[in-house]
Amino acid sequence: MTEHGSNTSPALFDHAAFARVGRSPYTGIVVLFTAVLMISNISATKGIAFFTGSELTVGPLQILPIITDGGFFLFPLAYILGDVLSEVYGFAATRRAVFYGFGAVALSALCFWITQQLPPADFYAGQESFENVLGVVPRMLIAGLAGYAVGQLLNSYVLVRIKERTREKHLWARLIGSTVVGEFADTLIFCSIAAGAIGITTWADFVNFVIVGFLWKTLVEIVVLPVTYRVIAYVKKREPSYS
């Protein structure tokens, strides 16, 4: 027993002490997962239209022009990383990562809002541009957080439930099955809340927004399935606790 009743060994104070960082890839995946989420949510504030000179409809569905948002090319990566987390670490660990991402987006939104409210210097001419791009639109924030949380948790839950039945077999089935459920829920929730905020005002544009977003994200995951397979195999091999 040392002075003041402490059980700490005196030798501890004879050198600089540091905690050990584990070798698990989990931390790196969660950091990338969170970064992708934050970047794609900022990118999503821009409405995007492809083939604006063309018009094609099938019944009530508008095929062209294609209406989407600026996060369309990056956001699927969040689901790929979510699949890796779910497949290797299970639902509880993935849920923790989802909450980390949720907190990071909420914190960034708070910081952007505070910065927006601070008085600009006389020489700063970008206040209006800053507000247009990074200004917190409550509707967009709610849309992004709600869609992300529900979609990612459903994606992870479905993947883990399928894995409990298939064990290590049929990885493609759980990756695609979980993506279909998670991406559809995410896209529907996000588009339902955010459509008006990015300028979508007609039913045809809204349906196009939902369907194009869902099909695009799902198609991306299917196309990069071989890459996802390799990443999952790599992480499993280097995760000492995987069993």
Secondary structure, 3 states (H helix, E strand, C coil): CCHHHCCCCHHHHHCCCCCCCCCCCHHHHHHHHHHHHHHHHHHCCCEEEECCCCCEEECCEEEECEEEECCCCCHHHHHHHHHHHHHHHHHHHHHHHHHHHHHHHHHHHHHHHHHHHCCCCCCCCCHHHHHHHHCCCHHHHHHHHHHHHHHHHHHHHHHHHHHHHHCCCCHHHHHHHHHHHHHHHHHHHHHHHHHHHHCCCCHHHHHHHHHHHHHHHHHHHHHCHHHHHHHHHHHHHHCCCCC
